[in-house]
Amino acid sequence: MSPIETIIVGAGGRGNAYGRFAMEHPQELSVVGVAEPDEVRRNRLVTHHDIAPDMIYDGWESLLDSNEKLAQTIINCTMDRTHYDSTIKMLDLGYDVLLEKPMSPVLHENIKLVQKAEDTGRLLQVCHVLRYTPFWQTLRDVVHSGKLGRIISVTHHENLVYWHMAHSFVRGNWRNEETSGPMLLSKCCHDFDILLWILQTQVVHLNSFGSLTHFKPEYAPEGATMRCTDGCPAAETCKYEATKLYVIDGDGWPANHISYIPTKEARMEALKTGWYGRCVYHCDNDVVDHQTVNMEMDDGTTVTLTMNGQGEEECRTMRWDGTDATLFGKFSSKGNEIRIHHHLTGEIEDIPVIDRDSSGHGGGDFGIMRSFVNAIQGNPDDSITTARESLESHLLAFAAEESRHNKTVINMEEYRQRVEAEARNM
Ligand SMILES: NC(=O)c1ccc[n+]([C@@H]2O[C@H](COP(=O)([O-])OP(=O)(O)OC[C@H]3O[C@@H](n4cnc5c(N)ncnc54)[C@H](O)[C@@H]3O)[C@@H](O)[C@H]2O)c1
């Protein structure tokens, strides 16, 4: 079978991660076009995939302006606020689309995207990469095997390491609701999705608490300068001091995000002028730095989700309590763990998680690419995230925001009906 042809729209971090799949699996996927305004990023993809000159565009707008379908599929890796307009047009032109999460930071746009995919009959797959990782697939198999008995309670933590919180949600792309969206949507729509995918039940009620507590001017060290590069007196004692994190040689993330030129000089220059050199206590951020969500499922199971931005290690940790056993899990780039404590026998059982490949998100980046390719070839797998299914994880995040702001308990059935009706009237 010949490879599926695709156009990468948005050649930043995610566009490159998915492009790598095509480079390593040329029989499955071929990148035949690129749309990206940044010349350095655009050219990098052109070189990697040997893209023909007439398939190079400076943005999704010019790509779609021709009103022609130039390949079978598009991978849309633009930033959150452009997902809606670009994807609606892609679906109208007949493309099958792999869309980065979140679908949209605007509630009703998510619903309209699902309606458009259903009306046009195109595939709209959302990048819920965790479904494709060996860790989560193993955890799901364990729960579905019945080993834990009936699940009574789940505690799930999304722990951001403190510098990732600062990089993405204080200084960077997802710091402000106006330009990106609520924190819980940006960071935890994956977590909602994975919990629903494993539990196979619906949320009936939820409530949520959280706030932006720490990254505010009143918590700046005494005399802190607006930029770390301005001779800040707190440089040595501040864990967020930018040169420690970014002024390194080489191609690693997050230093490569602030400058692709892999030298200390280029990165120092980027800190002096760009977002990432700003004092974390003096940014234009407004998203929360911690939040909890309590959920009651339709079979009575209770689930709590905690997002916290002061972690010592980037990882997800969890505890699943069933009527027969308790499971403790850790999903981390430093190593995965799944351990079961059997109640009756006291036996402790470690479940191995077999790594599949070295792609990002614990193997999920390549996993989702293969799933997308399979779906286009007519062999959808059972992890595939349809747009309708993805919508639920997004609705939970928006409902949690409503609860957090209004200090109310949300009845999810009423909420779904209300927002679906509102979207139809817009
Ligand atoms: N699935 C995941 O786990 C995961 C992880 C990180 C980010 N994301 C999502 O992926 C998306 C991209 O994130 P990223 O980290 O790659 O960001 P990024 O900033 O590295 O990349 C976005 C790219 O879009 C380009 N762009 C801007 N305007 C454009 C236009 N008009 N047409 C085409 N391209 C345009 C930018 O120049 C940039 O290169 C976001 O929606 C983000 O929320 C998902």
Ligand as a Chemical Component Dictionary entry (heavy atoms), coordinates in Angstrom:
data_LIG
# 
_chem_comp.id                   LIG 
_chem_comp.type                 NON-POLYMER 
_chem_comp.pdbx_formal_charge   0 
_chem_comp.three_letter_code    LIG 
# 
loop_
_chem_comp_atom.comp_id 
_chem_comp_atom.atom_id 
_chem_comp_atom.alt_atom_id 
_chem_comp_atom.type_symbol 
_chem_comp_atom.charge 
_chem_comp_atom.model_Cartn_x 
_chem_comp_atom.model_Cartn_y 
_chem_comp_atom.model_Cartn_z 
_chem_comp_atom.pdbx_ordinal 
LIG N1  N1  N 0  -1.002 16.297 22.169 1  
LIG C1  C1  C 0  -0.255 16.843 23.095 2  
LIG O1  O1  O 0  0.054  16.244 24.102 3  
LIG C2  C2  C 0  0.234  18.253 22.912 4  
LIG C3  C3  C 0  1.433  18.681 23.499 5  
LIG C4  C4  C 0  1.851  19.998 23.293 6  
LIG C5  C5  C 0  1.069  20.852 22.524 7  
LIG N2  N2  N 1  -0.114 20.415 21.997 8  
LIG C6  C6  C 0  -0.953 21.286 21.141 9  
LIG O2  O2  O 0  -0.332 21.334 19.853 10 
LIG C7  C7  C 0  -0.562 22.616 19.240 11 
LIG C8  C8  C 0  0.779  23.218 18.830 12 
LIG O3  O3  O 0  1.612  23.317 19.951 13 
LIG P1  P1  P 0  3.203  23.458 19.786 14 
LIG O4  O4  O 0  3.782  23.159 21.113 15 
LIG O5  O5  O -1 3.651  22.723 18.592 16 
LIG O6  O6  O 0  3.287  25.033 19.540 17 
LIG P2  P2  P 0  4.387  25.799 18.660 18 
LIG O7  O7  O 0  4.239  27.244 18.995 19 
LIG O8  O8  O 0  5.708  25.132 18.817 20 
LIG O9  O9  O 0  3.890  25.529 17.164 21 
LIG C9  C9  C 0  2.782  26.197 16.570 22 
LIG C10 C10 C 0  3.214  26.597 15.186 23 
LIG O10 O10 O 0  2.104  27.157 14.476 24 
LIG C11 C11 C 0  2.645  28.160 13.641 25 
LIG N3  N3  N 0  1.617  29.052 13.132 26 
LIG C12 C12 C 0  1.213  30.253 13.620 27 
LIG N4  N4  N 0  0.273  30.799 12.803 28 
LIG C13 C13 C 0  0.087  29.901 11.784 29 
LIG C14 C14 C 0  -0.719 29.913 10.616 30 
LIG N5  N5  N 0  -1.535 30.952 10.338 31 
LIG N6  N6  N 0  -0.660 28.863 9.777  32 
LIG C15 C15 C 0  0.167  27.813 10.037 33 
LIG N7  N7  N 0  0.970  27.764 11.124 34 
LIG C16 C16 C 0  0.922  28.795 12.002 35 
LIG C17 C17 C 0  3.652  28.856 14.534 36 
LIG O11 O11 O 0  4.561  29.669 13.812 37 
LIG C18 C18 C 0  4.317  27.659 15.191 38 
LIG O12 O12 O 0  5.439  27.210 14.484 39 
LIG C19 C19 C 0  -1.321 23.434 20.272 40 
LIG O13 O13 O 0  -2.683 23.380 19.988 41 
LIG C20 C20 C 0  -1.034 22.715 21.578 42 
LIG O14 O14 O 0  -2.052 22.915 22.541 43 
LIG C21 C21 C 0  -0.515 19.133 22.170 44 
# 
loop_
_chem_comp_bond.comp_id 
_chem_comp_bond.atom_id_1 
_chem_comp_bond.atom_id_2 
_chem_comp_bond.value_order 
_chem_comp_bond.pdbx_ordinal 
LIG N1  C1  SING 1  
LIG C1  O1  DOUB 2  
LIG C1  C2  SING 3  
LIG C2  C3  SING 4  
LIG C2  C21 DOUB 5  
LIG C3  C4  DOUB 6  
LIG C4  C5  SING 7  
LIG C5  N2  DOUB 8  
LIG N2  C6  SING 9  
LIG N2  C21 SING 10 
LIG C6  O2  SING 11 
LIG C6  C20 SING 12 
LIG O2  C7  SING 13 
LIG C7  C8  SING 14 
LIG C7  C19 SING 15 
LIG C8  O3  SING 16 
LIG O3  P1  SING 17 
LIG P1  O4  DOUB 18 
LIG P1  O5  SING 19 
LIG P1  O6  SING 20 
LIG O6  P2  SING 21 
LIG P2  O7  DOUB 22 
LIG P2  O8  SING 23 
LIG P2  O9  SING 24 
LIG O9  C9  SING 25 
LIG C9  C10 SING 26 
LIG C10 O10 SING 27 
LIG C10 C18 SING 28 
LIG O10 C11 SING 29 
LIG C11 N3  SING 30 
LIG C11 C17 SING 31 
LIG N3  C12 SING 32 
LIG N3  C16 SING 33 
LIG C12 N4  DOUB 34 
LIG N4  C13 SING 35 
LIG C13 C14 SING 36 
LIG C13 C16 DOUB 37 
LIG C14 N5  SING 38 
LIG C14 N6  DOUB 39 
LIG N6  C15 SING 40 
LIG C15 N7  DOUB 41 
LIG N7  C16 SING 42 
LIG C17 O11 SING 43 
LIG C17 C18 SING 44 
LIG C18 O12 SING 45 
LIG C19 O13 SING 46 
LIG C19 C20 SING 47 
LIG C20 O14 SING 48 
# 
